[in-house]
Structures are given as structure tokens and as C-alpha cells.
Amino acid sequence: MRAQTLSEARWIFAIFALLAIASSFFSVWLLLFFLLLLFCTLAFFRDPDRAAPADPNLIVAAADGSITDIIELDENEALKVKMRRVGIFLSIFDVHTNRAPIDGRVIYRQHRDGLCLDARHPD
């Protein structure tokens, strides 16, 4: 498992650990609650090692999860070509790390704010 992803959540871990220690003086149930939160946070920020396939012609998924759609579209902002977009839904139990599915170089990146809707039910 990579330590970088865990270090990104170090403040969350520290807060839950301190709350667990402090609550241990008052209540075993409160201690167990904060230890559970600490464990769930650790599980959410996990980043297990993945072995890339040896065949350079294979493309692996960029993320764990379920494929929600595969759409052909005209990309008109950066590459200006027809392309295929693969949508992947990540549940709370999936590893939330995106990986490079092929060898290459990122030449364009864009972030669009979402509407905070349930991705499983886009309608």
C-alpha cells in the first residue's frame, strides 16, 4: 500500500486518534466509536499496489468501481477529435485513487463542479 495517500489524510487520522485517546478516559463506547471512525477513514484512503499488465496493448481501468456509461463524443476544447468517454462510479467502498490506464502524458485537464447528485441515479 502506498503511504502517500494515507499521508494526505493525516489530519483526519490525528483528530480521530486524539478523540479516541481523550474519550478513553470517559467511556469505552465513545472510544470504540472513534476507533471505528479511524478504521473507516483508513479503509477509505487506502491505496493498494496494483500490477500493470505486461502487454503494452492492454488498457486497464483508471479507477475501481462500476462502469456507468461509455459514450462517443466530439471533444472540442483541447484535442478537437472524436473520442470515447468511460464513466466510472465509485462507491464509498471502492478505492478512490485514479490511475493512468495507459502509458502517456497528460496534456489537458479540466475540473467541473458537480451538482452533488447521486451518481447511481442521474435522472
N, C-alpha and C positions, 0 to 999 in steps of 0.2 A: 504494500500500500504506500502511496506517495504521501510524504509528510507535508508538502506544500499546501494541499487543500485543507488539511487539518489545521495548519498554522493560520489560515485565513479566518478561521472561526475561533481563534484562541481567546478572544474577549468573551465570547458566549460561554466557552468551556470554563473560563476563570470565574465568571459570575455564578454559574450553576455550582461549581465546586465550592466557592466561598459560601454560598447559600446552604449547601449541603452540610458543610462543616459547622456553620453557625446554628443551623436547625438541629444538629445532633445533640446540642445541649438542652433542647426544649422538648423534642418529640421524635420518636422513631419513625412515625408515619410521615412527618414532614421531611425527615432525612431521606426516606425511601422515595418520596415524591421528587425531590431534587436530584437524587441519583438516577431516577428514571428519565427525567428531563436531560440529564447529562448523557446518558446512554443513547437516547433518541437523537440528540444532536450529533453525537459521534457517528451514529449509523447514517444520518442524513448527509454528512460531509465526507463520507468515506470515498476513496478513490483507488479501487483495486488495480493492480497491474494487469495490463492486457497485452497479449502477444499478437503482434501483427502477422498476417498471413505471409508466407514466403513468396507466393505467386504475385508478381507486380501487377498483374492484370485484374486482380480481385479488388473490389471496393467494399469496405466494411461500413457499418452504420456509424454515423458521427456521434450517436448517443444511444444509451439504453432506452427502452420504452416500447411503445406500440406505434406503428406507422398509422397515421390518421388519413393521409392523402398523398397521392403522387400526381402532380399537376404539370402539364406542359404550358409554358407561358413565354411571352416576349419580355425579356429583361431590357428596359430602355434607359436605365440610369447610368450604369458603368460599362458593362460588356456589350450591350446593344445586340444581343443574339437571342435566338430561341433556346430555351433551356428547360430542364426538368427540376421541379422543386419537390423535395420529400419532406413532409411534415411529420414530426415525431412528438407524441405526447409522453411526458414524463410524469409518472405518479409520484407521490411522496416517498414511495418505497424504491424507486429507481435511483441509480447513481446519477447525480446532477453534475456531470462533467462532460463537456463536449470535446470530441477528439477529431483529428484530421482523418477523414475516411480514405484519402489518397495522398500520395507524396505530392507536394506542391507548395505554392507560396500564396498567401492572402494578399490580394491587390485591392480589394474593396470591402468595406464593412459598413453596415448601417444598423442603427438601433431604432426601433419604432416602439413607442409606449403602447402597452396593451390596454384593453378595456376591463381587465380583471374579471373576465367571464370564465365559466367552467369550460375548459378546452375539450372535454369529452362531449359536450353538448353545445356546438357553436350557434345553434339557432335560437 
